Amino acid sequence: MGESSEAVKINSGVKMSTVAAITAALAVGGYLGEGQRIAGIRRKGGMSPWKKSGLVKHMLGRDLSIDPNSL
């Protein structure tokens, strides 16, 4: 299983300790069998702080009360 961490691209932005933790968790959970390896791990990009701020502002401005006449 030590081979799986070497198979991950170095420029992926993922720390080798993270790869080792993921590999161990998969092996313990039974999802990674003997002779299998991880082909690649990539970092998931987060939402832009500007976009997140706009979304929060929009959602907080919504009126979530239920109009009894619409039921």
Backbone atoms as SQL, in Angstrom:
CREATE TABLE atoms (id INTEGER PRIMARY KEY, chain TEXT, resi INTEGER, resn TEXT, atom TEXT, x REAL, y REAL, z REAL);
INSERT INTO atoms VALUES
  (1, 'A', 1, 'MET', 'N', 0.807, -1.192, 0.000),
  (2, 'A', 1, 'MET', 'CA', 0.000, 0.000, 0.000),
  (3, 'A', 1, 'MET', 'C', 0.851, 1.257, 0.000),
  (4, 'A', 2, 'GLY', 'N', 2.124, 1.184, 0.330),
  (5, 'A', 2, 'GLY', 'CA', 2.989, 2.345, 0.299),
  (6, 'A', 2, 'GLY', 'C', 3.120, 2.906, -1.102),
  (7, 'A', 3, 'GLU', 'N', 2.852, 2.047, -2.082),
  (8, 'A', 3, 'GLU', 'CA', 2.945, 2.449, -3.472),
  (9, 'A', 3, 'GLU', 'C', 1.857, 3.445, -3.848),
  (10, 'A', 4, 'SER', 'N', 0.711, 3.408, -3.163),
  (11, 'A', 4, 'SER', 'CA', -0.408, 4.263, -3.529),
  (12, 'A', 4, 'SER', 'C', -0.085, 5.733, -3.333),
  (13, 'A', 5, 'SER', 'N', 0.656, 6.088, -2.278),
  (14, 'A', 5, 'SER', 'CA', 0.974, 7.494, -2.067),
  (15, 'A', 5, 'SER', 'C', 1.955, 8.009, -3.113),
  (16, 'A', 6, 'GLU', 'N', 2.789, 7.123, -3.664),
  (17, 'A', 6, 'GLU', 'CA', 3.739, 7.528, -4.701),
  (18, 'A', 6, 'GLU', 'C', 3.043, 7.736, -6.045),
  (19, 'A', 7, 'ALA', 'N', 1.874, 7.139, -6.217),
  (20, 'A', 7, 'ALA', 'CA', 1.165, 7.245, -7.487),
  (21, 'A', 7, 'ALA', 'C', 0.458, 8.586, -7.633),
  (22, 'A', 8, 'VAL', 'N', 0.279, 9.300, -6.538),
  (23, 'A', 8, 'VAL', 'CA', -0.418, 10.580, -6.578),
  (24, 'A', 8, 'VAL', 'C', 0.512, 11.641, -7.137),
  (25, 'A', 9, 'LYS', 'N', -0.024, 12.490, -7.979),
  (26, 'A', 9, 'LYS', 'CA', 0.777, 13.553, -8.568),
  (27, 'A', 9, 'LYS', 'C', 1.278, 14.492, -7.476),
  (28, 'A', 10, 'ILE', 'N', 2.535, 14.874, -7.559),
  (29, 'A', 10, 'ILE', 'CA', 3.143, 15.742, -6.555),
  (30, 'A', 10, 'ILE', 'C', 2.534, 17.145, -6.618),
  (31, 'A', 11, 'ASN', 'N', 2.191, 17.625, -7.805),
  (32, 'A', 11, 'ASN', 'CA', 1.682, 18.986, -7.953),
  (33, 'A', 11, 'ASN', 'C', 0.177, 19.090, -7.714),
  (34, 'A', 12, 'SER', 'N', -0.439, 18.083, -7.125),
  (35, 'A', 12, 'SER', 'CA', -1.884, 18.108, -6.907),
  (36, 'A', 12, 'SER', 'C', -2.286, 19.011, -5.751),
  (37, 'A', 13, 'GLY', 'N', -1.336, 19.436, -4.930),
  (38, 'A', 13, 'GLY', 'CA', -1.660, 20.293, -3.800),
  (39, 'A', 13, 'GLY', 'C', -2.135, 19.525, -2.584),
  (40, 'A', 14, 'VAL', 'N', -2.066, 18.198, -2.629),
  (41, 'A', 14, 'VAL', 'CA', -2.496, 17.370, -1.514),
  (42, 'A', 14, 'VAL', 'C', -1.257, 16.881, -0.778),
  (43, 'A', 15, 'LYS', 'N', -1.270, 17.027, 0.541),
  (44, 'A', 15, 'LYS', 'CA', -0.130, 16.578, 1.342),
  (45, 'A', 15, 'LYS', 'C', -0.062, 15.055, 1.362),
  (46, 'A', 16, 'MET', 'N', 1.149, 14.529, 1.428),
  (47, 'A', 16, 'MET', 'CA', 1.330, 13.085, 1.472),
  (48, 'A', 16, 'MET', 'C', 0.726, 12.483, 2.740),
  (49, 'A', 17, 'SER', 'N', 0.695, 13.255, 3.829),
  (50, 'A', 17, 'SER', 'CA', 0.065, 12.751, 5.053),
  (51, 'A', 17, 'SER', 'C', -1.439, 12.579, 4.854),
  (52, 'A', 18, 'THR', 'N', -2.040, 13.444, 4.036),
  (53, 'A', 18, 'THR', 'CA', -3.462, 13.320, 3.717),
  (54, 'A', 18, 'THR', 'C', -3.705, 12.084, 2.868),
  (55, 'A', 19, 'VAL', 'N', -2.817, 11.849, 1.908),
  (56, 'A', 19, 'VAL', 'CA', -2.917, 10.653, 1.062),
  (57, 'A', 19, 'VAL', 'C', -2.798, 9.402, 1.922),
  (58, 'A', 20, 'ALA', 'N', -1.882, 9.398, 2.863),
  (59, 'A', 20, 'ALA', 'CA', -1.697, 8.251, 3.742),
  (60, 'A', 20, 'ALA', 'C', -2.941, 8.010, 4.596),
  (61, 'A', 21, 'ALA', 'N', -3.544, 9.090, 5.097),
  (62, 'A', 21, 'ALA', 'CA', -4.750, 8.952, 5.921),
  (63, 'A', 21, 'ALA', 'C', -5.920, 8.415, 5.101),
  (64, 'A', 22, 'ILE', 'N', -6.075, 8.902, 3.877),
  (65, 'A', 22, 'ILE', 'CA', -7.149, 8.421, 3.010),
  (66, 'A', 22, 'ILE', 'C', -6.933, 6.948, 2.663),
  (67, 'A', 23, 'THR', 'N', -5.691, 6.603, 2.343),
  (68, 'A', 23, 'THR', 'CA', -5.361, 5.211, 2.014),
  (69, 'A', 23, 'THR', 'C', -5.658, 4.290, 3.189),
  (70, 'A', 24, 'ALA', 'N', -5.256, 4.703, 4.387),
  (71, 'A', 24, 'ALA', 'CA', -5.493, 3.883, 5.576),
  (72, 'A', 24, 'ALA', 'C', -6.982, 3.725, 5.850),
  (73, 'A', 25, 'ALA', 'N', -7.742, 4.811, 5.705),
  (74, 'A', 25, 'ALA', 'CA', -9.180, 4.749, 5.955),
  (75, 'A', 25, 'ALA', 'C', -9.870, 3.814, 4.956),
  (76, 'A', 26, 'LEU', 'N', -9.463, 3.885, 3.699),
  (77, 'A', 26, 'LEU', 'CA', -10.042, 3.005, 2.683),
  (78, 'A', 26, 'LEU', 'C', -9.699, 1.538, 2.950),
  (79, 'A', 27, 'ALA', 'N', -8.468, 1.298, 3.378),
  (80, 'A', 27, 'ALA', 'CA', -8.035, -0.071, 3.659),
  (81, 'A', 27, 'ALA', 'C', -8.785, -0.634, 4.871),
  (82, 'A', 28, 'VAL', 'N', -8.900, 0.145, 5.924),
  (83, 'A', 28, 'VAL', 'CA', -9.591, -0.314, 7.135),
  (84, 'A', 28, 'VAL', 'C', -11.075, -0.541, 6.850),
  (85, 'A', 29, 'GLY', 'N', -11.669, 0.321, 6.023),
  (86, 'A', 29, 'GLY', 'CA', -13.084, 0.185, 5.700),
  (87, 'A', 29, 'GLY', 'C', -13.388, -0.919, 4.707),
  (88, 'A', 30, 'GLY', 'N', -12.353, -1.548, 4.153),
  (89, 'A', 30, 'GLY', 'CA', -12.561, -2.636, 3.216),
  (90, 'A', 30, 'GLY', 'C', -12.775, -2.193, 1.776),
  (91, 'A', 31, 'TYR', 'N', -12.549, -0.910, 1.495),
  (92, 'A', 31, 'TYR', 'CA', -12.744, -0.399, 0.142),
  (93, 'A', 31, 'TYR', 'C', -11.487, -0.491, -0.718),
  (94, 'A', 32, 'LEU', 'N', -10.364, -0.788, -0.093),
  (95, 'A', 32, 'LEU', 'CA', -9.100, -0.891, -0.815),
  (96, 'A', 32, 'LEU', 'C', -8.478, -2.239, -0.471),
  (97, 'A', 33, 'GLY', 'N', -8.488, -3.132, -1.444),
  (98, 'A', 33, 'GLY', 'CA', -8.004, -4.485, -1.212),
  (99, 'A', 33, 'GLY', 'C', -6.529, -4.632, -1.505),
  (100, 'A', 34, 'GLU', 'N', -6.024, -5.811, -1.218),
  (101, 'A', 34, 'GLU', 'CA', -4.626, -6.136, -1.464),
  (102, 'A', 34, 'GLU', 'C', -4.313, -5.991, -2.951),
  (103, 'A', 35, 'GLY', 'N', -3.257, -5.289, -3.275),
  (104, 'A', 35, 'GLY', 'CA', -2.849, -5.095, -4.657),
  (105, 'A', 35, 'GLY', 'C', -3.513, -3.915, -5.346),
  (106, 'A', 36, 'GLN', 'N', -4.523, -3.326, -4.731),
  (107, 'A', 36, 'GLN', 'CA', -5.160, -2.141, -5.307),
  (108, 'A', 36, 'GLN', 'C', -4.397, -0.903, -4.886),
  (109, 'A', 37, 'ARG', 'N', -4.534, 0.165, -5.688),
  (110, 'A', 37, 'ARG', 'CA', -3.867, 1.414, -5.336),
  (111, 'A', 37, 'ARG', 'C', -4.765, 2.582, -5.685),
  (112, 'A', 38, 'ILE', 'N', -4.456, 3.713, -5.122),
  (113, 'A', 38, 'ILE', 'CA', -5.189, 4.940, -5.405),
  (114, 'A', 38, 'ILE', 'C', -4.569, 5.559, -6.649),
  (115, 'A', 39, 'ALA', 'N', -5.387, 5.833, -7.656),
  (116, 'A', 39, 'ALA', 'CA', -4.880, 6.372, -8.914),
  (117, 'A', 39, 'ALA', 'C', -4.647, 7.872, -8.837),
  (118, 'A', 40, 'GLY', 'N', -5.424, 8.577, -8.040),
  (119, 'A', 40, 'GLY', 'CA', -5.234, 10.020, -7.942),
  (120, 'A', 40, 'GLY', 'C', -6.149, 10.649, -6.915),
  (121, 'A', 41, 'ILE', 'N', -5.655, 11.673, -6.290),
  (122, 'A', 41, 'ILE', 'CA', -6.427, 12.457, -5.328),
  (123, 'A', 41, 'ILE', 'C', -6.210, 13.912, -5.697),
  (124, 'A', 42, 'ARG', 'N', -7.278, 14.667, -5.727),
  (125, 'A', 42, 'ARG', 'CA', -7.119, 16.084, -6.029),
  (126, 'A', 42, 'ARG', 'C', -7.881, 16.912, -5.006),
  (127, 'A', 43, 'ARG', 'N', -7.396, 18.082, -4.791),
  (128, 'A', 43, 'ARG', 'CA', -8.014, 18.986, -3.841),
  (129, 'A', 43, 'ARG', 'C', -9.287, 19.553, -4.446),
  (130, 'A', 44, 'LYS', 'N', -10.340, 19.577, -3.669),
  (131, 'A', 44, 'LYS', 'CA', -11.599, 20.144, -4.132),
  (132, 'A', 44, 'LYS', 'C', -11.553, 21.653, -3.904),
  (133, 'A', 45, 'GLY', 'N', -11.802, 22.397, -4.942),
  (134, 'A', 45, 'GLY', 'CA', -11.780, 23.849, -4.835),
  (135, 'A', 45, 'GLY', 'C', -12.966, 24.365, -4.051),
  (136, 'A', 46, 'GLY', 'N', -12.712, 25.339, -3.232),
  (137, 'A', 46, 'GLY', 'CA', -13.775, 25.932, -2.436),
  (138, 'A', 46, 'GLY', 'C', -14.448, 27.076, -3.167),
  (139, 'A', 47, 'MET', 'N', -15.528, 27.544, -2.614),
  (140, 'A', 47, 'MET', 'CA', -16.258, 28.654, -3.198),
  (141, 'A', 47, 'MET', 'C', -15.500, 29.955, -2.934),
  (142, 'A', 48, 'SER', 'N', -15.499, 30.833, -3.912),
  (143, 'A', 48, 'SER', 'CA', -14.865, 32.130, -3.772),
  (144, 'A', 48, 'SER', 'C', -15.479, 32.881, -2.590),
  (145, 'A', 49, 'PRO', 'N', -14.669, 33.544, -1.765),
  (146, 'A', 49, 'PRO', 'CA', -15.227, 34.302, -0.634),
  (147, 'A', 49, 'PRO', 'C', -16.223, 35.378, -1.086),
  (148, 'A', 50, 'TRP', 'N', -15.996, 35.965, -2.235),
  (149, 'A', 50, 'TRP', 'CA', -16.912, 36.992, -2.750),
  (150, 'A', 50, 'TRP', 'C', -18.255, 36.361, -3.117),
  (151, 'A', 51, 'LYS', 'N', -18.209, 35.221, -3.759),
  (152, 'A', 51, 'LYS', 'CA', -19.432, 34.527, -4.147),
  (153, 'A', 51, 'LYS', 'C', -20.193, 34.065, -2.911),
  (154, 'A', 52, 'LYS', 'N', -19.453, 33.510, -1.937),
  (155, 'A', 52, 'LYS', 'CA', -20.085, 33.051, -0.702),
  (156, 'A', 52, 'LYS', 'C', -20.750, 34.204, 0.038),
  (157, 'A', 53, 'SER', 'N', -20.084, 35.333, 0.103),
  (158, 'A', 53, 'SER', 'CA', -20.628, 36.509, 0.776),
  (159, 'A', 53, 'SER', 'C', -21.913, 36.975, 0.094),
  (160, 'A', 54, 'GLY', 'N', -21.910, 37.008, -1.235),
  (161, 'A', 54, 'GLY', 'CA', -23.105, 37.422, -1.970),
  (162, 'A', 54, 'GLY', 'C', -24.255, 36.464, -1.778),
  (163, 'A', 55, 'LEU', 'N', -23.960, 35.177, -1.756),
  (164, 'A', 55, 'LEU', 'CA', -24.995, 34.169, -1.561),
  (165, 'A', 55, 'LEU', 'C', -25.606, 34.279, -0.167),
  (166, 'A', 56, 'VAL', 'N', -24.764, 34.462, 0.847),
  (167, 'A', 56, 'VAL', 'CA', -25.254, 34.610, 2.219),
  (168, 'A', 56, 'VAL', 'C', -26.123, 35.849, 2.325),
  (169, 'A', 57, 'LYS', 'N', -25.677, 36.957, 1.745),
  (170, 'A', 57, 'LYS', 'CA', -26.446, 38.210, 1.782),
  (171, 'A', 57, 'LYS', 'C', -27.803, 38.019, 1.115),
  (172, 'A', 58, 'HIS', 'N', -27.821, 37.340, -0.017),
  (173, 'A', 58, 'HIS', 'CA', -29.066, 37.085, -0.738),
  (174, 'A', 58, 'HIS', 'C', -30.013, 36.213, 0.085),
  (175, 'A', 59, 'MET', 'N', -29.475, 35.136, 0.672),
  (176, 'A', 59, 'MET', 'CA', -30.316, 34.211, 1.433),
  (177, 'A', 59, 'MET', 'C', -30.850, 34.846, 2.719),
  (178, 'A', 60, 'LEU', 'N', -30.041, 35.674, 3.363),
  (179, 'A', 60, 'LEU', 'CA', -30.502, 36.321, 4.593),
  (180, 'A', 60, 'LEU', 'C', -31.582, 37.359, 4.302),
  (181, 'A', 61, 'GLY', 'N', -31.608, 37.893, 3.092),
  (182, 'A', 61, 'GLY', 'CA', -32.602, 38.897, 2.721),
  (183, 'A', 61, 'GLY', 'C', -33.939, 38.317, 2.294),
  (184, 'A', 62, 'ARG', 'N', -34.038, 36.997, 2.176),
  (185, 'A', 62, 'ARG', 'CA', -35.279, 36.364, 1.730),
  (186, 'A', 62, 'ARG', 'C', -36.301, 36.296, 2.849),
  (187, 'A', 63, 'ASP', 'N', -37.539, 36.433, 2.485),
  (188, 'A', 63, 'ASP', 'CA', -38.640, 36.290, 3.434),
  (189, 'A', 63, 'ASP', 'C', -39.095, 34.838, 3.392),
  (190, 'A', 64, 'LEU', 'N', -38.883, 34.116, 4.466),
  (191, 'A', 64, 'LEU', 'CA', -39.189, 32.689, 4.497),
  (192, 'A', 64, 'LEU', 'C', -40.513, 32.385, 5.191),
  (193, 'A', 65, 'SER', 'N', -41.258, 33.435, 5.515),
  (194, 'A', 65, 'SER', 'CA', -42.548, 33.191, 6.176),
  (195, 'A', 65, 'SER', 'C', -43.540, 32.640, 5.151),
  (196, 'A', 66, 'ILE', 'N', -44.456, 31.840, 5.626),
  (197, 'A', 66, 'ILE', 'CA', -45.450, 31.212, 4.754),
  (198, 'A', 66, 'ILE', 'C', -46.718, 32.076, 4.758),
  (199, 'A', 67, 'ASP', 'N', -47.185, 32.403, 3.578),
  (200, 'A', 67, 'ASP', 'CA', -48.412, 33.167, 3.429),
  (201, 'A', 67, 'ASP', 'C', -49.588, 32.194, 3.544),
  (202, 'A', 68, 'PRO', 'N', -50.453, 32.358, 4.560),
  (203, 'A', 68, 'PRO', 'CA', -51.566, 31.418, 4.729),
  (204, 'A', 68, 'PRO', 'C', -52.541, 31.432, 3.549),
  (205, 'A', 69, 'ASN', 'N', -52.587, 32.513, 2.797),
  (206, 'A', 69, 'ASN', 'CA', -53.499, 32.588, 1.656),
  (207, 'A', 69, 'ASN', 'C', -53.029, 31.765, 0.482),
  (208, 'A', 70, 'SER', 'N', -51.731, 31.404, 0.446),
  (209, 'A', 70, 'SER', 'CA', -51.217, 30.641, -0.677),
  (210, 'A', 70, 'SER', 'C', -51.420, 29.136, -0.492),
  (211, 'A', 71, 'LEU', 'N', -51.848, 28.725, 0.679),
  (212, 'A', 71, 'LEU', 'CA', -52.068, 27.299, 0.929),
  (213, 'A', 71, 'LEU', 'C', -53.416, 26.940, 0.487);
